[in-house]
Amino acid sequence: MAKKPATYDQLYPGRFLKAGLFNGGQVTLTIKDADLEELEGEKGKQVKAILSFEETAMGLVCCKTNGLCIKAMFGDKLADWVGKKVTLFPSTWNGEPAIRVWGSPDIAADQNVSVVLPRKKPIPMVMHKVEKKTEGVA
């Protein structure tokens, strides 16, 4: 029998990770690939960055903030991201559930990152050195 859902996102899973699948905790996943895909959204069709992972068939629609955080940890070349572990956590953005990057066990120490987006103030963030793999995806 299937596990009883605890959140709306668990009730209606899809092909992409959602914040409600994390049960309020962090999860560490190994990046398998980074690619672009045209997705239908509220603003019509848009090309989005998609990360895939070794541990789950679900991908992550990788917003620019998350992409900049991963770039700060692993560099500009996407091939260098493959095989690296990234720790994700549920958060909010504009009052909506979101997934953000916490850090990685694959970095040597905490790293300060300044996320600079067009027409926005820089957002200071910390990419944390994760000491152990954490669980949380339903």
C-alpha positions as CSV (number, residue, x, y, z in Angstrom):
1,M,0.0,0.0,0.0
2,A,1.2,3.5,-0.8
3,K,2.4,5.8,1.9
4,K,-0.3,8.1,3.2
5,P,0.2,11.7,1.9
6,A,0.8,14.4,4.4
7,T,0.9,17.5,2.1
8,Y,-0.9,18.7,-1.0
9,D,2.3,18.2,-3.0
10,Q,2.4,14.5,-1.9
11,L,-1.2,14.1,-2.9
12,Y,-0.5,15.3,-6.4
13,P,3.1,14.4,-7.3
14,G,4.5,15.2,-10.7
15,R,7.7,15.0,-12.6
16,F,9.3,17.9,-10.7
17,L,10.3,18.2,-7.1
18,K,8.0,20.4,-5.0
19,A,8.7,22.0,-1.6
20,G,5.9,20.0,0.1
21,L,7.7,16.7,-0.7
22,F,10.5,17.7,1.7
23,N,8.4,17.2,4.9
24,G,9.9,20.5,6.2
25,G,13.5,19.1,6.1
26,Q,16.5,19.1,3.9
27,V,17.4,16.5,1.3
28,T,20.8,15.9,-0.3
29,L,20.8,14.7,-3.9
30,T,23.5,13.9,-6.5
31,I,23.3,15.9,-9.7
32,K,23.0,13.7,-12.7
33,D,22.5,16.3,-15.5
34,A,21.6,19.9,-16.2
35,D,19.6,20.8,-19.3
36,L,17.1,23.2,-20.8
37,E,13.5,22.4,-21.4
38,E,10.5,24.3,-22.8
39,L,7.7,24.3,-20.2
40,E,4.2,25.7,-20.3
41,G,3.6,28.1,-17.5
42,E,1.4,31.1,-16.5
43,K,3.3,33.3,-19.0
44,G,3.1,30.8,-21.8
45,K,6.0,28.6,-23.0
46,Q,9.3,29.4,-21.4
47,V,12.7,27.7,-21.5
48,K,13.7,26.6,-18.0
49,A,16.8,25.0,-16.5
50,I,16.2,21.5,-15.3
51,L,18.4,19.5,-13.0
52,S,18.1,15.7,-12.8
53,F,19.3,13.6,-9.9
54,E,20.6,10.1,-9.3
55,E,18.3,9.4,-6.3
56,T,15.0,10.3,-7.8
57,A,13.2,10.4,-11.2
58,M,11.9,13.8,-10.3
59,G,13.8,16.8,-11.7
60,L,14.2,20.3,-10.3
61,V,13.1,23.4,-12.2
62,C,16.2,25.3,-11.3
63,C,15.5,29.0,-10.9
64,K,18.3,31.6,-11.4
65,T,18.8,32.0,-7.6
66,N,19.4,28.3,-7.2
67,G,21.6,28.2,-10.3
68,L,23.8,31.0,-9.0
69,C,24.2,29.2,-5.7
70,I,25.2,26.0,-7.4
71,K,27.5,27.9,-9.7
72,A,29.2,29.5,-6.6
73,M,29.9,26.1,-5.2
74,F,30.9,24.1,-8.3
75,G,31.9,26.6,-11.0
76,D,30.6,27.8,-14.3
77,K,30.9,24.6,-16.3
78,L,27.8,22.4,-16.0
79,A,29.9,19.2,-16.6
80,D,31.6,20.0,-13.2
81,W,28.2,19.9,-11.5
82,V,27.6,16.3,-12.5
83,G,28.3,13.9,-9.6
84,K,28.2,16.7,-7.0
85,K,25.8,16.5,-4.1
86,V,23.5,19.5,-3.4
87,T,21.4,19.9,-0.3
88,L,18.0,21.4,-0.9
89,F,15.4,22.7,1.6
90,P,11.8,24.0,1.4
91,S,11.4,27.8,1.6
92,T,9.1,30.5,0.3
93,W,9.3,33.1,-2.4
94,N,6.7,35.8,-2.8
95,G,4.6,33.9,-0.3
96,E,4.6,30.7,-2.3
97,P,6.4,27.4,-1.5
98,A,9.8,27.2,-3.1
99,I,12.9,25.0,-3.0
100,R,16.3,26.6,-2.2
101,V,19.9,25.4,-2.1
102,W,21.3,25.0,1.5
103,G,24.8,23.8,0.5
104,S,26.7,20.6,-0.2
105,P,28.8,18.0,1.4
106,D,31.1,18.5,-1.6
107,I,32.4,21.9,-0.5
108,A,35.3,22.4,1.9
109,A,33.7,25.1,4.0
110,D,30.7,27.5,4.3
111,Q,30.7,30.0,1.4
112,N,29.1,33.4,1.3
113,V,27.2,34.0,-1.9
114,S,25.7,37.3,-3.2
115,V,22.8,36.5,-5.5
116,V,22.4,39.4,-8.0
117,L,19.3,39.4,-10.1
118,P,18.2,42.1,-12.6
119,R,16.5,45.1,-10.9
120,K,16.8,43.5,-7.4
121,K,19.0,44.2,-4.4
122,P,21.8,41.6,-4.0
123,I,20.6,38.8,-1.7
124,P,23.3,37.6,0.7
125,M,23.2,33.8,1.1
126,V,25.4,31.2,2.7
127,M,26.1,27.8,1.1
128,H,26.7,25.5,4.0
129,K,29.2,22.7,4.3
130,V,26.8,19.8,4.9
131,E,28.4,17.2,7.2
132,K,26.1,14.3,6.6
133,K,23.4,13.3,4.1
134,T,19.9,14.5,5.2
135,E,16.6,12.9,4.4
136,G,13.3,14.4,3.6
137,V,11.8,13.7,0.2
138,A,8.6,11.7,0.5
